[in-house]
Amino acid sequence: MSTSARMLELLSLLQTHRYWPGAELAGRLEVSPRTLRRDVERLRDLGYPVDAGRGVGGGYQLRAGATLPPMLLDADEAVAVAVALRTAAAGSVAGIDQAALGALAKIVQVMPPPLRRRVDAIQEYTVPAATSGPAVQAGDLTVLAQACRDGERVSFQYRAREREPGPRSVDPHRLVAVGRRWYLLGWDVDRADWRTFRLDRLSRSAPSGARFRPRAIPGGDAAEFVRTAIASRPRLDVLVELAAPADQVRAAVGGWGTLEPVDDQTCRLHVQADSFDWVVLLLAVTGAEFTVVRPAELVGHLEHTARRLLRGTGGAR
């Protein structure tokens, strides 16, 4: 095995992040301990921070460094990263799309043609089951992910449904993607209970510096806990009458509501939603005149939305 090939193999082994006894690592590479020490020094010269333990049980381990050195990925990992970057570039996480495009360009540029074809095939023949949800801020996502990892309490502003934003102090445990949205599952310190938080309603997240002892997630499954919490929340029950044929409205709203024809030119749309904003979007895409049957609160929300949109025109005609 050439020196270059051996160093790539050494790097691949070290990137498993386990501690390798020197004798075992040298045996895997079929080299002497002296040659192994030289190869480790070469990796350090390239920017890889390799810790070495001395003595009879001495060995090597790759740790996090101050800068990002070149990374080594196998074929499956490279394809997974490229597909994930394409998804991020689509804008599901606000503020990360341009960085994702730049990273994607660098990875695809050095990919052999067979791997490029795998990435293209996955992207071309994969269809999301739901429409894109509200974008979350990359900064908040990063802060919360690191806090979950480090067991560090966070504070943030949170806007519950139809309420003004307010401060929260939370011991974060997991980030969960369900349907069109990202959620944080954590222990609400002030309420002394588990809570789920929609990331698109969260802002100004910051680590507090206080550590917490991890609690056992009820049921042991974070994703199932979040799904159950979402399903148990009170839903807005909306009924609207539209001046359009049922088939025309169905083509616009798909399966996001139940339609009942009234006559050839009129139908009723029944929607259960967790936000009036989602109902406003559905009504807008129908392009039809409508009358709110219930609830009365929707009328006020529509009026507020209309005024806000008109202010955005700046008086342009």
Steps between C-alpha positions, in 0.01 A plus 500: 500500500638842406553772761211707364260205501611402850441852634151505351429167668640634828281810476194287425562292813561804720180670378295233677587711811589194706825467694742273314775318695825555311572129453150434361516795263845401372375147448199619297734698276767228494778742598743536788426729799774732373337533155164559667647787705637659181161470326329659798744792484419543129129522585575761765694702242184495282293645785353186658525522883598145601546441872756238605507305825833374630597187686406133462137579422581802287307574186346763274174688468378778270352798685329821396742774398504876455467483119323271256744265326422309178235234561491141382163350404418160359266467201175462698591789731581728206165424333314559829673835555430615143130412523471672840670812362259512206209482743648780714561711189127481425444742788350292783751661738522877459848645457669174411401463134801685352747317726338170401531584130870584541574178687298298249697643209830403662390143574340432162804642320726222633243219483559220252224470236332191658447687829369808317243280326392357836446849641305611192283187508411543868414865450303447178289210623437613856179698554424665837174378652407848619547857391792695641439634844598831654874561485694494826804713576832323459642679804221377728528148361874496568472641853230252597676199347820581688308557824328162462839339450671680790214486750486880531190701590383752239282809500295633209195699402202286404174596332228253588198479274314831472708650785775757541861371531623429850821377668561129560772316691536139382720195550514382136507127426429434131424674170231316305375553143133404462304565182573853379660631820792479743428461872709524816417254776614625840427546868340841561669622818230751603211261432683193640377281217590366157413728210535502122590823320465579129832638381337743255334669801826521694758779492802643681613164635812512718684258728478595868822333616305292755528123467218258571474129572326325208154364577348188348264596217149369579453182301866506397429616142537873427335484155197309632467742793493799263251333264269418791529853639411650162201269455364580847504876456167680445446556129332796335177383342433714191205491260493733199255525210664573162342631180667236281434140390630232736727349231669837443566549872619141540760553228637796697498369859559129439452293813538785749126523560164329452270631227121483488324618182204732563404536133680513166665834579537491880670274753599490865857442617559346843856534637654403833824694548734617775529851359273753330795592279480156335126553434572841344752335266248234393232759431743710299597215267136425414459841334131493591267732689408354839296549818617389843246273669713430810681601715436871532863555608613416146330814371714720725814314397417548131444872554832533684681309225340714230609823670855370543523398134364837385760681710764300315396655169630840619220674319611367159232477235 
